[in-house]
Amino acid sequence: DTGVSQDPRHKITKRGQNVTFRCDPISEHNRLYWYRQTLGQGPEFLTYFQNEAQLEKSRLLSDRFSAERPKGSFSTLEIQRTEQGDSAMYLCASSLILGGTDTQYFGPGTRLTVL
Amino acid sequence: QKEVEQDPGPLSVPEGAIVSLNCTYSNSAFQYFMWYRQYSRKGPELLMYTYSSGNKEDGRFTAQVDKSSKYISLFIRDSQPSDSATYLCAMSAHNYGQNFVFGPGTRLSVLP
């Protein structure tokens, strides 16, 4: 399977714990995005990388959130001191900017439940 | 008022029906328009990508954009039970993903 993969698919944690999610993009894609999706809503942009550089962060991304993409390959999203409001689906997408078209391919998501 | 609005549904139709899914938006700067399909517990999958106003057809799917009315539509012909999913519209003023704004989605059920 050469699509975007995410791990874990589900994570249940207690409030105050730290969690880390991983995204493996399509191998030749240079852009990687993180989104958050809550029930009944569309994905909301969190942050994105062009190769290994994190170029933009949404105001939704509080100081408790950090993302990395070492070497421009896989990416991790860490949430520190989780809160119940962090419960959501966290989606990763990757794309290859080619000829001005940014077609994003999404992974299956990591569903986070904070108790 | 939200920047992008969709009727949340659920929309139930019999197999073979023509389905019309719609989005309205408020930002006149939007010029890139997309439709995604999202099955339960899966990530969104891009169906259609259009630029500016007009129609685009791909198999059973037709996307329409009316920028003067700030209204976009996705038509599905000969709907199948496998089309049952949530359909998300997304749009952007620039062709870069960090600017994409998604609608909340319309849940569609196609009944056999």
Interface residues (C-beta under 8 A of the other chain):
Chain A: V4 R31 Y33 G40 Q41 G42 P43 E44 F45 Y48 L55 E56 L91 A93 S95 G100 T101 D102 T103 Q104 Y105 F106 G107 P108 G109 R111
Chain B: V4 P8 Y36 R41 K42 G43 P44 E45 L46 Y49 L88 A90 N95 Y96 G97 Q98 N99 F100 F102 G103 P104 G105
